[in-house]
Amino acid sequence: MDDAYAILIPARLASERLPGKVLLRESGKYLIQHVYERALGAPGHPRVLVLTDDERVAEAVHSFGGQVRMTRADHASGTDRCAEAAADLDEPVIVNLQGDEPLCDPGDLADLALAVGQGKADIATLAWPFDDPAQMGDPNAVKAVFHADGRAITFTRAARPAGDLPPGALFMHHVGIYAFRRERLLAFPGLPRSENEVRERLEQLRALDHGWRIRVLKASRPAFGIDTRADYDAFLDEVGRA
C-alpha cells in the first residue's frame, strides 16, 4: 500500500443522541483522539486530518498533536465536509472516517483505500455479519446487500430488502466508513438527491442511483460508531477505564 491516500475525520459537537461525544475523555483520552490514533496506524502512512467547524474540537486535537482543518458550519453531512477539505488535497483516494468510530481496524482503512485506488469501485465501504439476529429488525442498523464479489446491490434500514435478491447475495450490517476516489468525492455534493436516499435516509443510495460503483468489504471486526451513552460505556469497558 502506497501513501497516496488521506483519512479525513469529520468531527462536530452537535450530536443529537450524545452531544459533545467527540470530546468525551473518561478513558483518559478524547474520543476523537482514539479515532485519530487508529487512523495514524493505517498502513501506508496516510495523511490524517480532523475536520471541524468548532474551535473546541480544534483545541482538543491540537492538544494531542493532531492535525486539524477548519471547515464550514453549514454542511449537511460528514461527506460534504470531507468534499470541502479534499478540494485542497492532492491524494487521489480519500477515506471518510467519522469521529465516533474509535474501534475501526487500521488495516481495514488501508483495504478500503486500495479497493478504490485499484479502480475496482468509485466508493468502497465495510460490512459485518449480524451478531444478533434482533438487529436485523432495527431501523438504526443499516443493512448492506451485495454480491459475493463485493459489488453493492443496495442499502436499507428494513429487516429485509424489497424484491428478490440474486443468487448468492450477502446481507450484512453496514459499517459506515467509506473510501472515495477524490474526483467522485468532489462531485458527490452536487448530485441530485434520489428518491431512495430520501426514503431510506441513506446518502450512499444517491451514489448507487446515479450509477456509481460501490464495493463492500467484510470488516475485520464489528467496529460500529458511538451514538449513545450506552455505546460509550461499552467502549470504556473494552479499552479499560483510565
C-alpha angles and dihedrals in degrees: 000000000000125000097254097117138078130211113216119194114199109206126179133165099219098089112154100211099034111018116208092008097149089064096049108121109175088127090062092260133070112261088239089055091057089053093046093051091050089053092049088056094059114117116258098041097259123195107260122202133171112218118207144147094208124087091209090063091045091051091050092050092048089051091066095039098261127148119245135193117196113222137182120287097224100072116131094209145007089256091060090049090052091049091055092052095041091060088075097043130090100207111113092214127052125192116205108210114175117229092242097060103095096152099055116131112244091216091056090057091056092045091054091050091048093050090055096038092055090057095247092127146000090232132016127197141167139252137183131200114260110265092193120036089211089069090067089072094048112101089205089063104078115212125217116208115194147152120263089257090057101258108146118238099179146318123231145170091214123103088245130012117254117258132013120318122223116254112280095018115156126222117199144154108274118234107207101226117117141189119203135189099246095239090052092050090052090050097045100082089055095056115105112250112254128227091245091053092051094045096047097031089229116130094197087071088067089064094047092047090053091054099258118151115241120188121201119209125193109249121235091231139005095270104169125167127262108251104152141032088256089056091052092048089052089051090052090052090054099048096034124245115274 
